[in-house]
Amino acid sequence: MPVCVPIKEMKNTASFTETVMEAQEPVFVTKNGREAIVSMSPEVYEAAMGLRGFLFENVYKNPKAKG
């Protein structure tokens, strides 16, 4: 289940940082009930970029995968 917090929770930076660091996925910050910002820990970011690189090399650049 995605982690969503209202933008006003960013005022307490220590608490917000703890929420982001404890989440093992991106944290969606909402403003007026709509997604406004996505925040993630460095570990989650590195994992996402690693997956992006893997998919780019093994799917996008692979002519057999394009069909």
Secondary structure, 3 states (H helix, E strand, C coil): CCEEEEHHHHHCHHHHHHHHHHCCCCEEEEECCEEEEEECCHHHHHHHHHHHHHHHHHHHCCHHHHC
